[in-house]
């Protein structure tokens, strides 16, 4: 029996009986090693029940749950609009938005509107009393008209009902955009506007209520019940401004992310198909920008004109008393004018910023692309992409009537100055006319007294002569 003790696979001084030294010494190339380790058991996942709620972390993993990101980010503002009875939007399932006339949200909105009309009729029967001061009747009349104009946003409610179907279409278009973006980039659309939307939904009602209370305390003798419709309509006006801001900010954020992803993808793009996919995605975003203006056409046309009228009347109320100094009544006018100017500028500026990001900034990214290392097909696709940005306007236009941008704000301010000059000139001319009228009336009164005096004197003279003649005749007789 031969022994073999030089194998390194075994400890020393260990004999292998009946072994073949040459076979044991050879080390196979594919040596299988068995580890005596028990693998970790996979945790047992129970099937969810019908009443279970998926955890939030699944929104970043499962694509079928992660839908309607835009709606979820703007949800606090949408919720407040539905509470006010302005946006009767139905959501039968996540990612599906629709409008139905017979839906519960629509019935609730109709009931809220009936209550609002009842309050307005109450105000018409019990008008608010303007605090009378030393200024003329014309200024008081204009300020009194201001409180009638405050009730105009009541007309916004049926306008929003009419446009709810279009808004639902916009939200469904955002769902399609999210799915295309995730398919192209491999990640979820990184929109994080929920905190801003929550802050808007909480802060705007507080500020609007404070503004209405200050205006009524300083300018009007009012009852507690009379202030409720004004608070409701003020909140509605300014929450629509917040809603517009979130729509425009969503467009800006998505355009910036799309531009960054495209610029990053260009460093590794080989086939031209990738450029074509980004072009198709940008065309979707451009269409969403145009549809945003179309879906909110009549609502924000009315809001812009309403703010223009409020600003004109408020600033006139301030300027009409500038010669006498500012009083307590001017506090409410100043607050109203400042808030309205800020909201009008905000609406115009945000739409201008969104249009710039969707088109101009994206074109800058395309113009900075280095085409020398790309093949002919990729260069052609980039050129077609650039041409598509030129041929597809991305301005936010309210139904084609006018574009919402900074030029709109400048035009409204110029028109406002013209109306203010006319009103102030009319106010200045009123005291002179009144003075002339009073002088004319006084002159006519004096002439009348003089005529009466002369007539009386003549009558007295005639009577005296007649009495003298009669007396003489009597003496002769």
Secondary structure, DSSP 4 states (H G I P E B T S, - for coil): -------TTS-TT---TT--HHHHH---SS-------PPPPPPPPPPP-TT----GGGGGT-TTTS--HHHHHHHHHHHHHHHTTS---EEEETTEEE--TTSHHHHHHHHHHHHHHHHHHHHHHSPPEEPP-SS-HHHHHHHHHHHHHTTGGGGHHHHHHHHHHHHHHHHHHHHHHHHHHHHHHSS------HHHHHHHHHHHHHHHHHHHHHHHHHHEE--GGGHHHHHHHHHHHHHHHHHHHHHHHHHHHHHHHHHHHHHHHHTT--STHHHHHHHHHHHHHHHHHHHHHHHTHHHHHHHHHHHHHHHHHHHHHHHTTTTT---THHHHHHHHHHHHHHHHHHHHHHHHHHHIIIIIHHHHHHHT---TTS-HHHHHHHHHHHHHHHHS----BSTTS-B-SHHHHHHHHHHHHHHHHHHHHHHHHHHHHHHHHHHHHHHHHHHHHHHHHHHHHHHHHHHHHHHHHHHHHHHH-
